[in-house]
Amino acid sequence: MNVKDMTTEQLRNADAEMMALVAPSGLRSLTPEHCMVKAELGRRTAEERTRQTRSQAGRKGAATRARREAAGLPPKRRGFSLDNAPAGGWTDADRVS
């Protein structure tokens, strides 16, 4: 069984079937296949939660930027420029020996 190729719905169905077998017997341990299904479901859930959080944070940041721009205010953070050379360029006096 390759759990990475299964859809989330197939994983949920497989988990429900395996839990139906485990629950009545009172066993506390899961089979290795069931552990793989549970782990994949957990990974996908965490991935979806992260995606939602980042999306929400992006919308919030965009709203803040738009609000500040409409008010005529500068951005809260300025972009960092990797080119930090002085206006006249670097000279030999700027070198550290």
GUGUVEX-952072 format. One line per field, with one value per residue: residue in one letter; chain; x, y, z of N, C-alpha, C in turn. Coordinates in steps of 0.05 Angstrom, whole numbers, plus 5000, padded with zeros to 4 digits. Layout:
REM residues N
residu = c(A, ...)
chaine = c(A, ...)
neast = c(X, ...)
nnorth = c(Y, ...)
nup = c(Z, ...)
caeast = c(X, ...)
canorth = c(Y, ...)
caup = c(Z, ...)
ceast = c(X, ...)
cnorth = c(Y, ...)
cup = c(Z, ...)
***
This chain:
REM residues 97
residu = c(M, N, V, K, D, M, T, T, E, Q, L, R, N, A, D, A, E, M, M, A, L, V, A, P, S, G, L, R, S, L, T, P, E, H, C, M, V, K, A, E, L, G, R, R, T, A, E, E, R, T, R, Q, T, R, S, Q, A, G, R, K, G, A, A, T, R, A, R, R, E, A, A, G, L, P, P, K, R, R, G, F, S, L, D, N, A, P, A, G, G, W, T, D, A, D, R, V, S)
chaine = c(A, A, A, A, A, A, A, A, A, A, A, A, A, A, A, A, A, A, A, A, A, A, A, A, A, A, A, A, A, A, A, A, A, A, A, A, A, A, A, A, A, A, A, A, A, A, A, A, A, A, A, A, A, A, A, A, A, A, A, A, A, A, A, A, A, A, A, A, A, A, A, A, A, A, A, A, A, A, A, A, A, A, A, A, A, A, A, A, A, A, A, A, A, A, A, A, A)
neast = c(5017, 5014, 5013, 5021, 5002, 4948, 4884, 4860, 4810, 4807, 4846, 4822, 4778, 4804, 4828, 4783, 4761, 4802, 4803, 4754, 4762, 4800, 4779, 4734, 4761, 4792, 4846, 4906, 4948, 4969, 4970, 5028, 5013, 4968, 4990, 5021, 4981, 4955, 4999, 5007, 4957, 4961, 5005, 4986, 4944, 4971, 5000, 4959, 4938, 4981, 4983, 4934, 4942, 4986, 4962, 4922, 4952, 4979, 4936, 4921, 4968, 4969, 4922, 4937, 4980, 4953, 4918, 4954, 4978, 4934, 4926, 4969, 5017, 5084, 5111, 5111, 5156, 5217, 5242, 5300, 5359, 5406, 5449, 5490, 5528, 5566, 5545, 5584, 5611, 5656, 5719, 5792, 5803, 5761, 5770, 5783, 5839)
nnorth = c(4977, 5042, 5100, 5152, 5158, 5155, 5187, 5239, 5227, 5172, 5156, 5171, 5137, 5087, 5091, 5094, 5043, 5010, 5028, 5011, 4957, 4953, 4978, 4947, 4902, 4921, 4929, 4965, 4976, 4994, 4970, 4968, 4987, 5017, 5056, 5082, 5104, 5138, 5173, 5197, 5222, 5259, 5289, 5313, 5343, 5379, 5405, 5430, 5463, 5497, 5521, 5549, 5584, 5615, 5638, 5669, 5704, 5730, 5757, 5791, 5822, 5847, 5878, 5913, 5939, 5964, 5997, 6032, 6055, 6081, 6119, 6150, 6138, 6113, 6047, 5997, 5967, 5970, 5946, 5905, 5922, 5888, 5911, 5950, 5989, 6050, 6115, 6135, 6090, 6035, 6046, 6042, 6059, 6041, 5988, 5935, 5916)
nup = c(5000, 4980, 5011, 4996, 4945, 4950, 4954, 4999, 5017, 5008, 5044, 5092, 5092, 5093, 5143, 5176, 5167, 5188, 5241, 5256, 5259, 5300, 5346, 5370, 5389, 5429, 5427, 5434, 5402, 5336, 5268, 5225, 5174, 5186, 5218, 5180, 5148, 5185, 5196, 5146, 5139, 5181, 5165, 5118, 5140, 5172, 5133, 5103, 5143, 5151, 5100, 5100, 5143, 5125, 5080, 5103, 5133, 5092, 5067, 5108, 5113, 5063, 5066, 5107, 5082, 5039, 5067, 5093, 5049, 5026, 5065, 5058, 5082, 5094, 5077, 5129, 5133, 5099, 5038, 5036, 5007, 4969, 4944, 4972, 4962, 4967, 4942, 4905, 4893, 4910, 4940, 4945, 4996, 5025, 5035, 5080, 5114)
caeast = c(5000, 5029, 4995, 5025, 4987, 4920, 4872, 4854, 4785, 4814, 4861, 4803, 4762, 4821, 4832, 4758, 4759, 4822, 4795, 4731, 4773, 4816, 4763, 4719, 4779, 4805, 4875, 4917, 4969, 4960, 4987, 5046, 4998, 4951, 5008, 5028, 4957, 4953, 5020, 5001, 4935, 4971, 5023, 4968, 4929, 4990, 5006, 4935, 4936, 5002, 4975, 4913, 4954, 5001, 4944, 4908, 4972, 4984, 4913, 4923, 4989, 4960, 4903, 4952, 4995, 4934, 4907, 4975, 4982, 4911, 4929, 4993, 5039, 5103, 5109, 5122, 5183, 5228, 5257, 5329, 5374, 5432, 5469, 5493, 5552, 5562, 5537, 5607, 5623, 5676, 5747, 5812, 5802, 5740, 5779, 5793, 5863)
canorth = c(5000, 5067, 5120, 5178, 5158, 5155, 5213, 5243, 5213, 5143, 5152, 5172, 5112, 5065, 5095, 5087, 5014, 4998, 5034, 4993, 4930, 4955, 4987, 4927, 4883, 4933, 4931, 4993, 4979, 4995, 4956, 4986, 5000, 5037, 5077, 5097, 5119, 5159, 5192, 5212, 5240, 5280, 5306, 5329, 5362, 5400, 5420, 5446, 5484, 5517, 5536, 5567, 5605, 5634, 5653, 5688, 5724, 5746, 5775, 5811, 5840, 5862, 5897, 5933, 5955, 5980, 6018, 6052, 6069, 6099, 6141, 6166, 6131, 6095, 6019, 5992, 5956, 5976, 5923, 5905, 5921, 5874, 5928, 5971, 6004, 6079, 6128, 6138, 6064, 6027, 6055, 6027, 6067, 6026, 5961, 5928, 5899)
caup = c(5000, 4979, 5021, 4983, 4920, 4957, 4960, 5027, 5023, 5010, 5069, 5114, 5091, 5103, 5172, 5189, 5166, 5207, 5268, 5262, 5266, 5324, 5369, 5385, 5402, 5453, 5424, 5435, 5382, 5308, 5249, 5211, 5152, 5198, 5226, 5155, 5140, 5205, 5192, 5121, 5145, 5198, 5149, 5101, 5156, 5180, 5108, 5097, 5164, 5145, 5077, 5108, 5160, 5108, 5063, 5119, 5140, 5068, 5063, 5129, 5106, 5040, 5075, 5121, 5062, 5024, 5086, 5097, 5024, 5023, 5084, 5050, 5100, 5081, 5086, 5155, 5129, 5073, 5027, 5040, 4982, 4971, 4934, 4991, 4956, 4969, 4917, 4887, 4889, 4930, 4935, 4960, 5024, 5038, 5041, 5107, 5110)
ceast = c(5018, 5010, 4998, 5009, 4957, 4909, 4866, 4829, 4790, 4829, 4841, 4786, 4778, 4825, 4806, 4754, 4778, 4814, 4771, 4740, 4787, 4798, 4748, 4738, 4793, 4835, 4883, 4937, 4956, 4979, 5006, 5031, 4980, 4967, 5016, 5005, 4953, 4974, 5016, 4978, 4944, 4989, 5006, 4953, 4947, 4997, 4983, 4933, 4957, 4994, 4954, 4924, 4969, 4983, 4930, 4928, 4978, 4961, 4914, 4945, 4982, 4940, 4917, 4967, 4976, 4923, 4928, 4979, 4959, 4913, 4954, 5017, 5059, 5099, 5121, 5150, 5192, 5242, 5287, 5343, 5400, 5455, 5472, 5519, 5546, 5556, 5560, 5620, 5645, 5703, 5766, 5812, 5781, 5748, 5789, 5816, 5867)
cnorth = c(5025, 5090, 5147, 5180, 5159, 5183, 5215, 5228, 5183, 5138, 5153, 5147, 5089, 5067, 5087, 5056, 5000, 5004, 5017, 4965, 4931, 4960, 4965, 4907, 4894, 4935, 4960, 4997, 4979, 4979, 4977, 5001, 5022, 5061, 5095, 5115, 5143, 5181, 5209, 5231, 5264, 5299, 5324, 5350, 5385, 5418, 5439, 5469, 5506, 5534, 5557, 5590, 5625, 5650, 5675, 5711, 5742, 5766, 5798, 5832, 5858, 5884, 5920, 5951, 5974, 6003, 6040, 6068, 6089, 6123, 6158, 6160, 6113, 6066, 6016, 5982, 5963, 5951, 5926, 5903, 5907, 5891, 5952, 5987, 6034, 6091, 6130, 6111, 6059, 6038, 6038, 6035, 6052, 5998, 5958, 5909, 5881)
cup = c(5000, 4986, 5007, 4957, 4925, 4961, 4990, 5035, 5025, 5036, 5093, 5115, 5102, 5133, 5187, 5190, 5187, 5235, 5276, 5270, 5293, 5348, 5384, 5400, 5427, 5450, 5423, 5413, 5354, 5291, 5236, 5188, 5163, 5207, 5203, 5147, 5159, 5201, 5167, 5125, 5162, 5183, 5131, 5116, 5164, 5156, 5101, 5117, 5159, 5121, 5084, 5125, 5144, 5090, 5079, 5127, 5116, 5063, 5083, 5123, 5083, 5048, 5090, 5102, 5047, 5042, 5090, 5072, 5020, 5042, 5078, 5068, 5085, 5091, 5114, 5154, 5101, 5063, 5031, 5013, 4986, 4961, 4953, 4987, 4959, 4941, 4896, 4881, 4910, 4921, 4951, 4990, 5040, 5046, 5070, 5103, 5133)
***
